[in-house]
């Protein structure tokens, strides 16, 4: 019998080289940085780290190269308590690596990254990957994880499938809204998908259209404006459908927002797995994402639940 993990995250894992500088260098200019760090990244991988730190049993399924960067990316996940038995080490691929420069003056970042090919089918990634996913309570995917998981779900009857959460922060080819139990785009991308203006009314209409296509819950993130959830009776297990907005957290000194969206997704699913209602879940996701911005990277300042409760109360 495969080990049962409450959540299995499927998608991208990276190694990122980060530099914090006062301002971006001009051509051929040398700028002395405040910090330089080599860290793990990737939307699905970062979400897995958040879930592990907040006490949710979690595994990660993805691909790395058979190279030192891949071994480092896997080791960093293992150190966080994430199961990596479903990771494919592919000698024909390179581990995705990114170089990120964060400028304090403008509070922006510039990213250079290697092209990431689509993930192979889960059957090609190995039997352990399939076992982990089919035995999970929730599967959380990013833009590269959706395709292989959707293909696998097509071979399963709906009652036997895990619940599916999607990080729609990046465009997703062939996205089938009807498969989604939890659909989490930005407000801007949600409005654009349904041809609406990025206004409160436009986002509201787009969320209704997504629910009409079969999504069981939609959560739109709006950065400093917070997050909004809409859910159907099916998601809420027979209770009334609803809507709630929770403002963003304040009073936190931000160093970098790199990975904050990934952190929000992991924290939201953590709260849902722990049975919190929507206002509590959005508040904890907002707070966790905001607290992660205290550091240069998207992982090192992610709080445990004890730290989250202590800092939120303070």
C-alpha positions in Angstrom: 0.0 0.0 0.0 1.3 3.5 -0.8 1.9 5.9 2.0 -1.1 8.3 2.3 -0.2 12.0 2.2 -2.9 14.5 2.9 -1.6 16.7 0.0 0.6 15.9 -3.0 2.0 18.9 -4.8 2.8 18.4 -8.5 4.8 20.7 -10.7 7.9 22.9 -10.7 10.9 22.8 -8.4 13.9 25.1 -9.0 17.2 26.3 -7.7 17.3 30.1 -7.5 20.3 32.4 -7.1 19.1 35.6 -5.4 20.8 39.0 -5.0 19.5 41.9 -3.0 20.8 45.3 -4.2 19.9 48.9 -3.7 19.2 49.4 -7.4 19.6 47.5 -10.6 23.1 47.8 -12.2 23.5 49.6 -15.5 25.2 47.9 -18.4 28.7 46.6 -17.5 28.3 48.1 -14.0 29.2 46.2 -10.8 26.9 46.7 -7.9 27.6 45.5 -4.4 24.7 43.5 -3.0 23.3 43.3 0.6 22.6 39.6 0.3 23.2 36.8 -2.0 21.6 33.4 -1.5 21.1 30.0 -3.3 17.7 28.7 -2.4 15.0 26.3 -3.6 11.9 27.6 -5.5 9.1 26.7 -7.8 5.3 27.3 -7.3 4.4 23.7 -6.4 7.6 23.1 -4.4 7.2 26.3 -2.4 3.6 25.4 -1.5 4.8 21.9 -0.4 7.2 23.6 2.0 4.5 25.8 3.5 2.2 22.7 4.0 5.0 20.8 5.7 5.9 23.7 8.0 2.2 24.0 9.1 1.9 20.3 10.0 0.3 18.9 6.9 1.7 15.6 5.6 2.8 16.4 2.1 4.7 14.9 -0.9 6.1 16.5 -4.0 6.0 15.1 -7.5 8.1 16.7 -10.2 11.2 16.4 -12.3 14.8 17.5 -11.8 17.9 16.8 -13.8 20.4 14.2 -12.8 22.8 17.0 -11.9 24.1 18.7 -8.7 21.3 21.3 -8.9 18.6 18.6 -8.9 20.1 16.9 -5.9 20.2 20.2 -4.1 16.6 21.0 -5.0 15.5 17.6 -3.7 17.6 17.8 -0.6 16.1 21.2 0.4 12.6 19.7 0.2 13.6 16.7 2.2 15.1 19.0 4.9 11.6 20.6 5.2 9.9 17.2 5.8 8.5 16.9 2.3 8.4 13.4 0.8 10.3 13.3 -2.5 9.9 9.6 -3.4 7.9 10.6 -6.4 10.5 12.9 -7.9 11.9 11.9 -11.3 15.6 12.4 -11.8 15.9 12.7 -15.5 19.3 12.4 -17.1 17.9 14.0 -20.3 16.8 17.2 -18.6 18.4 20.0 -16.7 17.1 21.2 -13.3 15.4 24.6 -13.8 17.7 27.3 -12.4 16.9 31.0 -12.1 18.8 34.2 -11.4 16.8 36.8 -9.5 17.9 40.4 -8.7 15.7 42.2 -6.1 16.0 46.0 -6.0 15.3 47.7 -2.7 14.9 51.2 -4.3 12.0 50.2 -6.6 10.8 47.2 -4.6 10.8 45.2 -7.8 12.7 42.1 -9.1 14.2 41.0 -12.4 14.3 37.3 -13.2 16.3 35.3 -15.8 15.4 31.6 -16.0 16.0 28.5 -18.1 13.2 27.2 -20.3 11.2 24.5 -18.5 9.8 21.8 -20.8 6.4 20.3 -20.0 6.4 17.5 -17.5 6.0 14.0 -19.0 2.9 11.9 -18.2 2.7 10.6 -14.7 3.0 7.0 -16.1 6.4 8.1 -17.5 7.4 9.7 -14.2 7.0 6.3 -12.4 4.6 4.2 -10.5 5.4 5.9 -7.2 4.2 9.3 -8.6 0.9 7.7 -9.6 0.5 5.9 -6.2 1.1 9.1 -4.3 -1.4 11.1 -6.3 -4.2 8.6 -6.4 -3.9 8.0 -2.6 -3.9 11.7 -1.6 -6.8 13.7 -0.1 -5.8 16.8 -2.1 -3.6 17.3 -5.1 -2.2 20.8 -5.6 -0.8 21.7 -9.1 0.9 24.6 -10.8 1.0 25.5 -14.5 3.2 22.5 -15.3 1.6 20.1 -13.0 -2.0 20.5 -14.3 -1.6 18.6 -17.6 -0.2 15.3 -16.3 -2.7 15.3 -13.3 -5.7 16.1 -15.6 -4.6 13.2 -17.9 -4.5 10.8 -14.9 -7.8 12.1 -13.5 -9.4 11.3 -16.9 -8.8 7.6 -16.2 -10.4 7.8 -12.8 -14.1 7.9 -11.8 -15.0 11.3 -10.2 -15.9 9.8 -6.8 -12.5 8.1 -6.6 -10.4 11.1 -7.5 -8.6 13.3 -4.9 -9.7 16.9 -4.6 -7.8 19.2 -7.0 -6.4 22.7 -6.2 -4.8 24.8 -8.9 -2.3 27.6 -8.6 -3.3 29.7 -11.7 -0.7 32.4 -11.1 0.8 31.5 -14.5 -1.2 30.7 -17.7 -2.2 27.0 -17.9 -2.6 25.3 -21.2 -5.8 23.3 -21.6 -7.2 24.3 -18.2 -10.5 22.4 -17.5 -12.4 24.4 -14.9 -14.8 21.5 -14.3 -12.1 19.4 -12.7 -11.2 22.0 -10.0 -12.3 21.9 -6.4 -10.2 25.0 -5.6 -9.3 27.4 -8.4 -6.9 30.2 -7.3 -6.0 32.8 -9.9 -5.1 36.5 -9.4 -8.0 38.8 -9.7 -6.5 40.2 -13.0 -6.0 36.8 -14.6 -9.5 35.7 -13.5 -11.1 38.8 -15.1 -9.1 38.4 -18.3 -10.0 34.7 -18.7 -13.6 35.6 -18.9 -13.2 38.8 -20.9 -14.1 41.1 -18.0 -12.6 44.4 -16.9 -10.4 44.2 -13.7 -13.0 45.9 -11.6 -14.8 44.6 -8.6 -17.9 44.0 -10.8 -15.8 42.3 -13.5 -14.0 40.0 -11.1 -17.3 39.1 -9.4 -18.9 38.2 -12.7 -15.8 36.1 -13.7 -15.9 34.2 -10.5 -19.6 33.4 -11.1 -18.8 32.1 -14.6 -16.0 29.9 -13.2 -18.4 28.4 -10.7 -20.9 27.9 -13.5 -18.3 26.0 -15.4 -17.9 23.6 -12.5 -15.2 24.9 -10.2 -16.3 24.1 -6.6 -14.5 27.2 -5.1 -12.7 30.2 -6.6 -10.2 32.4 -4.7 -9.0 35.6 -6.3 -5.8 37.2 -4.9 -5.3 40.9 -5.2 -1.9 41.6 -3.5 -2.3 44.5 -1.1 -6.1 44.4 -1.5 -6.3 40.9 0.1 -8.2 37.9 -1.2 -11.8 37.0 -2.0 -13.4 33.5 -2.0 -16.6 32.3 -3.7 -17.8 28.8 -3.1 -20.6 26.4 -4.2 -22.7 24.2 -2.1 -20.8 21.3 -3.4 -17.5 22.5 -2.0 -19.1 23.3 1.4 -20.6 19.8 1.6 -24.2 20.8 1.3 -24.2 24.1 3.1 -25.2 27.4 1.3 -22.9 28.8 -1.3 -21.2 32.1 -0.3 -18.7 34.8 -0.8 -16.2 36.5 1.6 -13.4 39.1 1.2 -10.5 39.4 3.7 -8.2 42.4 3.5 -4.5 42.0 3.2 -2.3 41.9 6.3 -0.5 45.1 7.3 2.4 46.2 9.5 5.0 43.8 8.1 8.3 45.1 6.8 8.7 43.7 3.3 12.1 42.7 1.9 10.9 40.8 -1.2 7.6 39.4 -2.5 9.3 36.6 -4.4 7.3 33.4 -3.9 4.5 35.1 -1.9 1.8 33.8 -4.2 3.1 30.3 -3.9 3.1 30.7 -0.1 -0.5 31.9 -0.2 -1.6 28.8 -2.1 0.1 26.5 0.3 -1.2 28.3 3.4 -4.8 28.4 2.0 -4.8 24.6 1.4 -3.2 24.1 4.9 -6.1 26.0 6.5 -8.7 24.1 4.4 -7.1 20.7 5.4 -7.3 21.8 9.0 -11.1 22.5 8.6 -11.1 26.3 9.0 -14.0 28.3 7.6 -13.4 30.7 4.7 -12.8 33.9 6.7 -10.2 32.1 8.9 -8.6 30.3 5.9 -8.2 33.5 3.9 -6.8 35.4 7.0 -4.2 32.7 7.7 -3.2 32.5 4.0 -2.9 36.3 3.8 -0.9 36.5 7.0 1.4 33.6 6.0 2.1 35.1 2.6 2.8 38.5 4.2 5.2 37.1 6.8 7.1 35.2 4.1 8.0 38.6 2.5 10.3 39.4 5.5 13.1 37.4 3.7 14.7 37.6 0.3 13.5 34.2 -0.8 10.1 32.6 -0.7 10.8 29.9 1.9 13.0 30.9 4.8 10.5 33.3 6.5 7.5 31.1 6.1 6.0 30.7 9.6 5.1 27.5 11.4 1.6 27.6 12.9 2.9 28.5 16.3 4.8 31.4 14.9 1.8 32.4 12.7 -0.5 32.6 15.7 2.0 34.4 17.8 2.9 37.0 15.2 -0.7 37.5 14.0 -1.8 38.1 17.6 1.0 40.6 18.0 
